[in-house]
Amino acid sequence: MEHPRKGFTLLEVLLGLLIFCFLTTISLYNIKDYQARIEEKQSLEWFKNTFKTAFNRAYLTGHESTFMIEKNNTIIFDVRGKYEKTKQIERKLPSWLSFYENSGSIYKIYGSGEGSPVTITVNSALTHKEYIYKVQMGWGEIIDETT
């Protein structure tokens, strides 16, 4: 007469552990990829909103600003005021985002709230997308495209 088993065999335990580890690994990888995509989206939105804010501030205060792209993937908005010191707003973009050479490294926003037309192209190695930001006719509105 056979006695009923009261536990799992070693093979069943190992198989269950293997399935659990496999599912955990996949979900952790997807979470990290999702976090990186969110960071990319937030950085690009910050850039777009800060660019618009710099134009609006220049128009409202009558003081010029400078927008710079540095080689270490840092964006700097250099804001000048009449009675205040020069204020720098800067942010380092994620390492997988890069600017194309035609983007230019310095862009001036005049005290009248105008600037020369410019096209800023950002390439993402993570999502393999190209983000194109165009400032046309010098009135400070950014038109963005994604390819």
N, C-alpha and C positions, 0 to 999 in steps of 0.2 A: 504494500500500500504506500502511495506517495503522499508526503506531507505537503500542504500548501506553502508556497513561498511567502515570507514575511518582508522581503526587501527586494532591491534591484540588484542585478548582476553588475559586475565591473564594466562589462561592455555597454550596457544600457546607460550607466552613469557617465562614462566617457563620451558616448554619442550625444547625450543631452548637454553635457558641458561644451562639446564642440559646436553644437548648434547655437547655444547661448553666446559663446565668444564670437562666432561669425556674425550674428545679428548685432551685437554690441559694437564690433569694429566698423561695420557698415554705417550704423547710425551715427557714431562719433565722427567719421569722415564727412558725412553729409552735414552735420551740424557745423563743423569748421568751415566747410565750403560756403554754407549759408551765411555764417558770420562774416566771411570775407566779402561776399557779394553785398551785404548790407553796409559794410564799411566803405566799399567803393561807391555805392549809391549816395551815402551820407557825405562823403568827401566832395563828390561832384555837385551835389545840391548846395553845400557850403560855398564852394567856389562861385557858383552861379548867383546865389543870393548876396554874397559879399561884393561881387562885381557890381550888381545892381545898386546895392546900398552905397558903394563908393561914388557912383554916378549921381545918385540922389543927394548925397551929402555935399558933393562938390557944387551942385546946382543951388542947393538951399543956403549954403554958407559962403559960396563964392571963393572957396579955397581949393587949389588943385590937389590931386592925389596921384600916386604912382603905383602901378601894378607891376610886380617883378616875378619872373619865374627863374629860380636858381637851379643850378645843375644837380643839387642833391635832392631834387623833387620837392622843394619847398616853395610855396606861394607866399609872397609878401605884399600886403597892401600898405603903402606908406602914406598916411593921412596927415596933412598939415593943417594947422589952424592958425588964426590970427593971434589969439591970446593964449593959446595952449601950445605945449611942446609937440613935436612931431610924434605921432602915435603909429606904431607898427602892429598890424594884424597879420599874423602868419600862421601857417599850418603846413605840416609835412604830409604829403599825400602817401598813400600806401605804395610799397615798392613795386607792385605790379602795374601801376599807372605811370605812363611816361608821356612827355610832350614831344611833338614833332618839332623839327628845326624851324619850319615855317611859322611856328607859333610866335616867335619873337621872344625876347627876354625882358624887355621893358616897354610898358605901355603907359602913356600919360593921359590923365583925365584932367581937363582944364577947369578952371574956376567957374566957367559958364555952364558946366555940366555936359560938356561935349568932349569927344575924343575922336581920333582918326579911326577909320574902319579897320577892323582886324579880324582874322580868323584864327582861332585857337583850337588845335586838334590834340586830343588826348587819346592814347591807345591803351587798352586794357589787355594785359597778358592773361588775366584770369578768365574773363568772359569772352575774349577774342573779339571785342567790339571796338569801334572807333567812334568817339564822341567829338562832334564838331560844334564849336560855339562861334557864332558870327555876330559881330557888333557892326551894324551897317549904318551909314549916314551920320555917324557920330552922336546919335541921340541916346545911347546907353542901353537900349533894349537888346537883350541877348536872344538870338534865335538858335535853338539847339537841335541837332540832328544826331541820330544814332545809326550806324551802319554795321 
